Amino acid sequence: MSIGLPHFLIVSLIVFALGLYCVLTRRNAIGILMGVELILNAANLNYLAFSRFSSGHYDGQVFAIFVIMLAAAEAAIGLAIVLGIYQTFHTIDVEATETLRG
């Protein structure tokens, strides 16, 4: 039995579902950021799988590199926001930020 495109898509779906579950159920800001990273990694798996099983085009690999750069920027900005929330509220619980609403 050889590993084909459906196998990669199933793994990507599982990683995406875990990331979505993490984003929807976590109250901790760090946990939410980790869920977003899982979702971006699921997209990378799809890009690379379709790149591998297409007719030799490398577009998927280029898109994956861009997503990795986006994830690095998101992590830096997200952690800066989390540190700002922690300095203001002394917690990283996202429920505590309800007082920010206008």
C-alpha positions in Angstrom: 0.0 0.0 0.0 1.5 3.3 -1.0 0.8 6.6 0.7 -1.2 8.9 -1.6 -2.9 12.2 -1.6 -5.9 11.1 0.5 -3.6 10.1 3.3 -2.1 13.6 3.4 -5.5 15.2 3.3 -6.8 13.1 6.2 -3.8 14.0 8.3 -4.3 17.7 7.4 -8.0 17.4 8.3 -7.1 16.0 11.7 -4.5 18.7 12.4 -7.0 21.4 11.3 -9.8 19.9 13.5 -7.5 19.8 16.5 -6.4 23.5 15.9 -10.0 24.6 15.5 -11.0 22.7 18.7 -8.1 24.4 20.5 -9.1 27.9 19.3 -12.8 27.4 20.2 -12.3 25.8 23.7 -9.3 27.5 25.2 -9.6 30.5 27.5 -5.8 30.9 27.6 -4.4 33.3 25.0 -1.3 31.1 24.5 -3.5 28.1 23.8 -5.5 30.0 21.2 -2.3 31.1 19.5 -1.2 27.5 19.4 -4.5 26.5 17.8 -4.0 29.1 15.1 -0.5 27.7 14.5 -2.0 24.2 14.1 -4.5 25.6 11.5 -1.7 27.2 9.6 0.3 23.9 9.6 -2.8 22.1 8.3 -2.8 24.5 5.4 0.9 23.9 4.8 0.3 20.2 4.7 -2.4 20.7 2.0 -0.1 23.0 0.0 2.8 20.5 0.1 0.6 17.5 -0.6 -0.9 19.1 -3.7 2.5 20.3 -4.8 3.9 16.7 -4.4 1.1 15.0 -6.3 0.6 17.6 -9.0 2.6 17.6 -12.3 5.9 18.8 -10.8 4.9 22.4 -10.0 6.6 24.0 -7.0 3.8 26.5 -6.2 2.7 24.7 -3.1 6.2 24.9 -1.6 6.4 28.6 -2.2 3.0 29.1 -0.6 4.1 27.0 2.4 7.2 29.2 2.8 4.9 32.3 2.8 2.6 30.7 5.4 5.6 29.9 7.6 6.7 33.6 7.4 3.2 34.6 8.2 3.1 32.3 11.2 6.4 33.7 12.5 5.0 37.3 12.3 1.7 36.2 13.9 3.6 34.6 16.8 5.7 37.7 17.4 2.7 40.1 17.3 0.4 37.7 19.2 2.9 37.2 22.0 3.4 41.0 22.2 -0.4 41.4 22.6 -0.4 38.6 25.2 2.3 40.4 27.2 0.4 43.7 27.0 -2.8 42.0 28.3 -0.8 40.3 31.1 0.7 43.7 32.2 -2.7 45.3 32.3 -4.9 42.5 33.7 -2.2 40.2 35.4 -3.7 37.2 33.6 -3.7 35.8 30.1 -7.3 34.6 30.3 -9.1 36.1 27.3 -12.4 36.4 29.3 -10.7 39.1 31.4 -10.3 41.4 28.4 -14.1 42.0 28.2 -13.5 45.4 29.8 -11.7 46.5 26.6 -15.0 46.7 24.8 -16.3 50.2 24.2 
